[in-house]
């Protein structure tokens, strides 16, 4: 790559920009257990690799009753979700810090207070710095509150990011917003080193098993019961199958319903007599554990029930690991899985079983799918996603002469040379 850019002096201004970009991010944040919190941390870490002399700062949003031990060097201010004044004070705090070059907002209705998260507007309308808001939920049929909330995001943000092109039509038709502000930047994935499947299985004592897996915070919308039904149909033909259900119950679900859903799933396993074919790991997994499990997986399954779901971090990670995937036809899966997996109908154990069996019974087809997945994952590593976000901030701040100056190849050349 560096050989294509022999005269790196042309990128001295790029290097200066990359090293001096201070961004403030508004979102929930680990150790709060939430997929968007993990996304936020991964995006900040990736951007910081290009801006080593900057200080990433987070305004963390706390759920009602939530108290978290945040990393002090990163989380510098906190918002209390259901307190409107907290958003106003956070905006003032951001404006008081002249070193911030821009503000990154991670948006999902449930993170913020008020009807459909509308309290966030109290912050957005007051911040006097370039704002880029990333949408994690775009619904086909939003409520009036949800529609108004997204419209205000577009009114007050300088740029809005969605992760798949399908969001364009939804935002224009269902939310009636001007999509000139919209930019498509894919969900990032870790830079994953693939290891032989047998070697990965051996680490878990799974040699000789055909491993299916689903991971993430459990809730009824995940449709795990249909994947369990599929295992019941597959086990007679593939008795070596082991389905791993990885991840704890979503904290909000656990707070209101306890382990009702997990107990329902475990009872279903017993009813089908497949106790030897299904294992639950009721923990919030670290990134390293997720990748280790992924590497040991033959087929990854996302049996989700919401057809409007437009983001899935776990599906992105499965692609990054080069996995063969069976998924229901929710929007994000339809957008990213063409040629990289098998799409199946919702609420159908039969359809999931047929999809898995197709991959297991045709090794050549499965290898093709895995290679297509891995190629997609290489294009969407956090490294590349960070470049796209930085480029967007440079354009908004007027610090970049032309967007073309900051092509990913140029940045990689600088990185390799240093």
DOKOL-429661 format. One record per residue (C-alpha): residue in one letter; y, x, z. Coordinates in steps of 0.1 Angstrom, whole numbers, plus 2048, in hexadecimal, padded with zeros to 3 digits. Example, Ala and Ser with C-alpha at 12.3 -4.5 7.8 and 13.67 -1.06 7.14 Angstrom:
// residues 2
A,7D3,87B,84E $
S,7F5,889,847 $
//
This chain:
// residues 418
X,800,800,800 $
X,819,81B,80A $
X,813,82D,7E8 $
X,825,810,7D7 $
X,845,818,7EA $
X,848,83E,7E9 $
X,86E,83E,7F0 $
X,86E,82D,813 $
X,893,836,817 $
X,89A,816,804 $
X,88D,803,823 $
X,8A2,814,83D $
X,8B7,7F5,842 $
X,897,7E0,844 $
X,88A,7F7,85F $
X,8AB,7F3,872 $
X,8A8,7CE,870 $
X,884,7CD,87B $
X,88B,7E1,89A $
X,8AA,7CD,8A6 $
X,8A2,7A8,8A4 $
X,8A3,796,8C5 $
X,894,773,8C4 $
X,893,759,8DF $
X,876,741,8DD $
X,875,71E,8EC $
X,852,711,8F2 $
X,837,70E,90C $
X,827,730,913 $
X,807,73F,923 $
X,7FA,73E,93D $
X,800,719,936 $
X,7E0,70E,924 $
X,7EA,700,903 $
X,7E4,70A,8DF $
X,809,70B,8D7 $
X,80F,722,8F4 $
X,7F5,73A,8E6 $
X,805,737,8C3 $
X,827,73F,8D2 $
X,81A,75E,8E3 $
X,807,76A,8C4 $
X,826,765,8AE $
X,83D,777,8C6 $
X,825,794,8C9 $
X,822,797,8A3 $
X,847,797,89E $
X,84C,7B0,8BA $
X,836,7C9,8A7 $
X,852,7CA,88D $
X,86E,7C9,8A6 $
X,863,7E3,8C0 $
X,887,7E8,8CE $
X,88D,7C3,8D3 $
X,887,7AE,8F2 $
X,873,78F,8EA $
X,87F,773,901 $
X,86F,751,909 $
X,87E,731,917 $
X,85D,722,924 $
X,859,6FC,927 $
X,847,6F1,947 $
X,833,6D1,948 $
X,83A,6B9,965 $
X,82C,6C9,985 $
X,823,6E9,972 $
X,829,70B,982 $
X,81E,72A,96F $
X,81F,74F,975 $
X,830,75A,955 $
X,834,77E,94A $
X,857,787,958 $
X,860,79F,93C $
X,85C,783,922 $
X,862,760,932 $
X,887,763,93D $
X,890,73E,941 $
X,87D,71D,947 $
X,882,6F9,93D $
X,874,6DC,951 $
X,866,6C4,938 $
X,873,6A3,946 $
X,895,6AF,952 $
X,8B0,6AA,936 $
X,8C9,6C1,948 $
X,8AF,6DD,946 $
X,8B2,6DD,920 $
X,8D8,6DE,921 $
X,8D7,6FB,93A $
X,8BE,70E,924 $
X,8D5,70B,906 $
X,8F2,719,91B $
X,8DC,736,926 $
X,8D2,73E,902 $
X,8F6,73D,8F6 $
X,901,754,913 $
X,8EA,76F,905 $
X,8FB,77F,8E8 $
X,8DE,795,8E0 $
X,8C9,778,8D3 $
X,8C9,779,8AD $
X,8B7,758,8AA $
X,8A3,73D,8BB $
X,87F,734,8B4 $
X,874,711,8BF $
X,850,706,8BF $
X,850,6E0,8BB $
X,836,6C7,8C6 $
X,840,6A5,8D4 $
X,82C,6A8,8F4 $
X,83B,6C9,8FE $
X,85E,6BB,904 $
X,86B,69F,919 $
X,878,67D,90F $
X,86B,665,8F5 $
X,857,67A,8DC $
X,867,69A,8EA $
X,88B,690,8E2 $
X,899,6A3,900 $
X,895,6C2,8EA $
X,8B4,6B6,8D6 $
X,8C9,6BD,8F5 $
X,8C2,6E1,8F0 $
X,8C2,6E3,8CA $
X,8E4,6D3,8C6 $
X,8F4,6EC,8DE $
X,8E5,70D,8D3 $
X,8FD,722,8BF $
X,8E4,739,8AF $
X,8CD,736,890 $
X,8B0,71F,899 $
X,88E,71F,888 $
X,878,702,894 $
X,852,703,88D $
X,841,6E1,88B $
X,81F,6DE,89A $
X,81C,6B9,894 $
X,825,6A5,875 $
X,818,681,875 $
X,812,66B,857 $
X,81E,64C,86A $
X,835,657,886 $
X,844,63F,89F $
X,869,63A,89E $
X,86D,652,8BC $
X,858,66C,8AA $
X,86C,668,88A $
X,88D,66B,89C $
X,882,68A,8AF $
X,878,69C,88F $
X,898,691,87D $
X,8AD,6A0,899 $
X,898,6C0,896 $
X,8A3,6C2,871 $
X,8C7,6B9,87A $
X,8CB,6D5,893 $
X,8B4,6F1,886 $
X,8BF,709,86B $
X,89B,70B,85E $
X,87B,6F8,865 $
X,858,706,860 $
X,838,6F3,859 $
X,817,704,854 $
X,809,6F3,835 $
X,819,6E5,815 $
X,80C,6C2,81D $
X,828,6BF,837 $
X,842,6BE,81C $
X,839,69B,810 $
X,833,68E,833 $
X,855,69A,83F $
X,867,68C,821 $
X,855,66B,81F $
X,84D,662,843 $
X,86A,673,855 $
X,885,670,83A $
X,892,693,840 $
X,8A2,6AC,828 $
X,886,6C4,821 $
X,89D,6DF,813 $
X,89C,6EE,836 $
X,876,6EF,836 $
X,862,70F,832 $
X,83C,712,831 $
X,82E,72F,846 $
X,809,72E,84D $
X,7F9,72F,870 $
X,7F2,753,879 $
X,7D0,762,881 $
X,7C7,782,893 $
X,7BF,7A1,880 $
X,799,79E,886 $
X,77F,7B9,881 $
X,75F,7A9,873 $
X,73F,7B5,882 $
X,71B,7AD,877 $
X,710,78A,882 $
X,6F0,796,892 $
X,703,7B1,8A6 $
X,71C,797,8B3 $
X,700,77F,8BD $
X,6EE,79A,8CF $
X,70C,79F,8E6 $
X,708,77B,8F2 $
X,6E2,77B,8F3 $
X,6E1,763,8D5 $
X,6CA,777,8BE $
X,6B4,760,8A9 $
X,6CB,742,8AE $
X,6E0,730,893 $
X,701,72C,8A4 $
X,719,70F,89E $
X,73A,70F,8B2 $
X,759,6FB,8BA $
X,773,708,8D1 $
X,794,6FC,8E0 $
X,7A1,6E6,8FB $
X,78A,6C7,8FE $
X,797,6A3,8F9 $
X,789,684,8E9 $
X,79C,68A,8C9 $
X,787,6A9,8C2 $
X,769,694,8B7 $
X,750,6AC,8C7 $
X,738,68E,8CC $
X,732,68D,8A6 $
X,72A,6B2,8A4 $
X,711,6AD,8C0 $
X,701,690,8AD $
X,6FF,6A8,88F $
X,6ED,6C1,8A4 $
X,6D4,6A6,8AD $
X,6CE,6A0,888 $
X,6CC,6C5,880 $
X,6B5,6D1,89C $
X,694,6C4,88D $
X,69A,6D9,86D $
X,6AC,6F5,87F $
X,69E,6F8,8A2 $
X,6AF,719,8A7 $
X,6D2,709,8A5 $
X,6E9,70D,8C3 $
X,70A,6FB,8C4 $
X,725,70B,8DA $
X,740,6F4,8E7 $
X,75A,70E,8F3 $
X,778,706,908 $
X,783,6F3,927 $
X,790,6CF,928 $
X,7B5,6CC,91E $
X,7C9,6CF,93E $
X,7DC,6AE,937 $
X,7BB,69C,931 $
X,7AC,6AB,950 $
X,7CA,6A1,965 $
X,7C7,67C,95B $
X,7A2,678,952 $
X,790,694,963 $
X,771,6A0,951 $
X,768,67E,943 $
X,766,689,91F $
X,751,6A8,926 $
X,739,694,93C $
X,736,67B,91F $
X,72D,698,907 $
X,714,6A7,91F $
X,704,684,924 $
X,702,681,8FE $
X,6F0,6A2,8FB $
X,6D6,696,914 $
X,6D1,675,902 $
X,6CA,687,8E2 $
X,6B2,6A0,8F4 $
X,6C4,6BF,8E6 $
X,6CC,6D0,907 $
X,6BE,6F1,8F8 $
X,6D4,6EE,8DA $
X,6F7,6E8,8EA $
X,709,6FE,903 $
X,72B,6F7,913 $
X,743,713,91E $
X,75D,702,934 $
X,777,71D,935 $
X,799,725,925 $
X,78E,742,90F $
X,7A2,761,908 $
X,7A9,76C,8E4 $
X,78F,788,8E7 $
X,775,76F,8F3 $
X,77D,757,8D7 $
X,779,773,8BD $
X,759,77F,8CC $
X,74B,75C,8CB $
X,758,757,8A7 $
X,747,776,89B $
X,726,769,8A9 $
X,729,747,898 $
X,717,73D,878 $
X,72A,71D,872 $
X,74A,711,882 $
X,751,6EC,886 $
X,771,6D9,88B $
X,767,6B4,88E $
X,78A,6A7,896 $
X,792,682,894 $
X,7B7,682,88C $
X,7BD,681,866 $
X,7E2,68B,86A $
X,7DB,6AB,87D $
X,7EF,6C5,86A $
X,7E9,6E4,87E $
X,7C9,6F3,88E $
X,7CA,715,89D $
X,7A5,716,8A3 $
X,79E,70F,87E $
X,7B7,72A,874 $
X,7A4,743,88B $
X,783,739,87C $
X,791,741,859 $
X,79E,762,867 $
X,77B,76A,872 $
X,76C,762,850 $
X,757,745,85C $
X,746,72A,849 $
X,756,70A,854 $
X,74D,6E5,856 $
X,76B,6CF,85D $
X,776,6AB,85C $
X,791,6A3,842 $
X,7B0,6A5,858 $
X,7D0,6B1,846 $
X,7CF,6D6,851 $
X,7AA,6D9,848 $
X,7B0,6CA,825 $
X,7CD,6E2,820 $
X,7BB,702,828 $
X,796,6FD,823 $
X,793,6F9,7FD $
X,777,711,7F4 $
X,774,71D,817 $
X,75F,702,828 $
X,750,6E0,827 $
X,766,6C1,82D $
X,755,6A2,83B $
X,75D,67F,845 $
X,76B,676,867 $
X,755,668,883 $
X,734,671,872 $
X,719,686,881 $
X,705,681,861 $
X,721,691,84C $
X,725,6AE,863 $
X,700,6B4,863 $
X,6FF,6B4,83D $
X,71C,6CC,83B $
X,70C,6E5,853 $
X,6EA,6E2,843 $
X,6FA,6E9,821 $
X,708,70A,82E $
X,6E8,714,840 $
X,6D1,70B,823 $
X,6E4,71E,809 $
X,6EC,742,815 $
X,6FD,74C,7F5 $
X,715,72E,7F7 $
X,71B,736,81B $
X,724,75A,814 $
X,73D,74F,7F9 $
X,74D,737,811 $
X,750,752,82C $
X,760,76B,814 $
X,779,751,808 $
X,781,74A,82D $
X,786,76E,835 $
X,79C,774,817 $
X,7B2,757,822 $
X,7B3,765,846 $
X,7BF,787,839 $
X,7DD,777,828 $
X,7E6,764,848 $
X,7E3,77F,863 $
X,7FE,77E,87D $
X,80C,79E,86D $
X,814,78B,84D $
X,820,76C,85F $
X,838,780,874 $
X,847,78F,855 $
X,84E,76C,847 $
X,85F,761,867 $
X,874,780,869 $
X,87E,77C,845 $
X,889,759,84C $
X,89F,764,869 $
X,8AF,780,854 $
X,8B8,766,83A $
X,8C7,74F,853 $
X,8DB,76A,864 $
X,8E8,778,844 $
X,8DB,79A,84C $
X,8C5,79C,82E $
X,8D5,7A2,80C $
X,8B9,791,7F9 $
X,898,783,806 $
X,886,797,7EC $
X,88F,7B7,7FF $
X,877,7AD,81A $
X,856,7A8,808 $
X,837,7AD,81E $
X,82D,7CB,809 $
X,84E,7DD,812 $
X,84A,7D7,837 $
X,826,7E3,836 $
X,831,802,825 $
X,84B,809,840 $
X,831,803,85B $
X,817,819,84B $
X,830,835,846 $
X,83A,835,86A $
//
